[in-house]
């Protein structure tokens, strides 16, 4: 969600090479394309809504009302919705530690999947207690259940991984086994996007008004850098 939709499109078009197309949700929402494939959505914040600019994941659900009820039942917050839109119903919520996420009941982009070319490169929940968070999201979104097409949940390399078939949909990070929750972590969902050249994108983002939070570095996942857009939206770019 951006304060100025056109300014956001200008920034991400310059920094990441995205193009944009309109959607049936109206003139205040657009789909971002990378090499012709949908990678993200950008919407305009209502002027009356005093919310921080941020990248927020929306998880598909079969029943928005039932899912919102499960959020409330587990001590979390439903901030907005479910709201009816042209192609579905949307809910904005926060988990018990305050990480903001969305629920979506309705039509989704065909082929959309984190990490598989259409969609973000990576989606991570950075939280104080990954295991408590995994229980919450599994109960709200039916991850790890016996229901048809349910995602599987695994613990590997100090994090909880949510998988759909053979690929990772999301990672929940923070808090080792039997350790106390880390009070220094501000829980949030964090998104990473593919770019062909991290260093070039960092240079372009800086010239377009963005801020470098973590400069380019090479990790096991590839070349990466973390940036803020001109409105403060935090994201990572990666070649991995």
N, C-alpha and C positions, 0 to 999 in steps of 0.2 A: 504494500500500500504506500503510495507516494503523495506528497503534498501537491505536486504539479505534474500531471501525467505527461505532458509534452516535454517538460524539462527532464523527467526520468527517462523517457524514450531517447532524448538527445544524448544523455550521459551514457546509458548502456549501449546505445548504437555506436557511439564513439569508442568506448572503452572495451567492449566485448564483441563488437561487430554484429550485434543483433539487428534484425529487421522486425517489423511489427505488422499485425493485421487486426482488424476489428473483430468483435465477437457479438453474439446474440444477447450478451448481457448489457449492451448499451454502450454509449459513447464514453463512459467513464471507466471502461475496462478494455484492455488489449492483451493479445497473446504475443509473446516474444518468440522469435524464430532464430535458430542458429543453423546455418546451412540448409534452411528450408524446413527444419524439424522444430516442432514446438518444444520450448525449454522452460518457460515460466509464464506467469501472468502478472501484469501490473495493473492495479486499480487506483483510482483517485480517492483519497481520503475526503470525506465530507468536511467542509470548513468547521462545522460545529463539533466534530469529533476530535477531542484532545488526546490523540493516540500517537505513540512513537512510530516513526517510519521503520519498518522491519520486513524482512522476508519471513513469511509464515507458511508452514506446510499445511495442506488440507488433505485429510485422509478420507477415502471413499467409504461410505457406510450404506447399508440397505435401508435403514430407518433412522432419520435424523432425530425424531422425537425420542425413540428408545435409547439412542446413543447419548443424547443430551441428558436424559434421565440417569443413565449410568455414570456420567461425569459428576452430577450433583450427589448421587448416592455415595460416591467415594470421596466426598469432602473437597471436591474441586469446584471450579467456577465456570458457569456459562455466562459469558459477558453479553453476547448478542445472538439472537435467533432461537430456534431455526427461522430463517427468513426465506420466503418464497421468491425465486427469480425465474427468468424465462426458461431455463433448462434444468432447474433443480432447486434444492434448498440448502442454505449455508448456515453454519453455526460457528461462532468464534468462542473459544474457551481457553482456560488456563488450568494446567495440572496442579496438584496439591503444592508443588514447590514454586509455582508461578510461571512456568514456561508456557508460552502462548502457542496454540495450535488451532486448526480448524477442522470441521467435519463437513463433508459434502455428500448429499444424497441426490443423485441425478446423473445426467449424461457426462461422460468423461471423454477426453481426447483419445481416439483409437491408437493403441501402441504405446501410450504414455507409460514410462517406467523409469524410476530412478536408476542411474548408472548404466542404462542400456541404449544411450544415444538420443532418446527422446525424453527430455526431462533433465533435472539436475544431475551432476556427476556424483554427488554424495549428500546424504542427509544425516545429521548427527544431533542427538540430544545431549547437551553438556549439562550435567546435573550433579547434585550432591550425593545421590544414592541411586545408582543405575538399577539396582535390583528392585527397590521399591517402585521406581518409575516403570520398570518392565512389567511388574504386577498390575499397576494402574492401567497402562496402555493395553495390556493384554486383555484385561477385563472389559475395558471400554470398547476396544476395536476387535475383540475376539481373536487376537493373535494367539497362536499356539493351541487353538481349540480343535475339536474333532469336526468342526463345520467344514463344508465343502469350500475349497479354495482359500483356506485360512493360511496366513503366513506362519512360518515356523520360527521359534525363538531359540537361540543358542548362546552359550557363554564361551567366548574365545579371546585369548590374548588380552584379558583384563577389561573386556567390554561385552555388552549384550548385543548380539546381532539379530536383526529381524530379516528373514529370508523368504523370498517367493521363488519356489523351485530352486535353481542353482545360484541365484544372484542375491546380493544384499540390498534390501530396501532401505534400511535405516540402521544406525548404530547408536546405542545408548551408553554414554561414557561418564565415568565419575564414581568414585567409591569402590575400593577393592573389596574382595570377599572378607567379611567379618570386620571391616574397618568402620570407624565412625564416619558419618557424613561430613564432607568438607564444607565448612561455613563460608569459605572464601569464594566459592563458585556461585556465580549468578546464573541460575538455571535458564536455558534458552535452547531453542532449536536453531541449528546453524546449517546453512546451505553452501554447497560448493558447486561451481559451474566449470565446464570444460572450456578451455581456450587453446588455440594452437601454439601460442607463444606468450608465456606468462610475463616475461620482461617487457615485451612490447605493449601488452595490455596494461601493465602497471604504469608505464610511461604515458599511455593515452589517457588512463583514468586520472592521473595526477594533473595532466594538462586540462582535463575537462572539469576539474573542481573536486575530484575525489581525494581521499586521504589514505595513505599507506599505513596500516596498523602493524602488519608483519611483512617485512620486505621479502623479495623472492629468495627461496631456498629450495634445495633438493632434498626430498625425503624418500622413504620407501614407496610412497604413493605417486611420486613424480615431482616435477617442479611446481611449487605452490607459492601463493602470496595471499594475504588477507587485507581487504580494503573496506573503506566506508564510502558510500556514495555521498553526494553533496548534502543530502538530507539526514545523513547519519546511519543509513541502512548498512548493516555489516554482512559481508559475504567473503568467501574464499574463491580464488580461481586456481585451476590446476590443469596440468597436462596429463595427469594420471587417470 
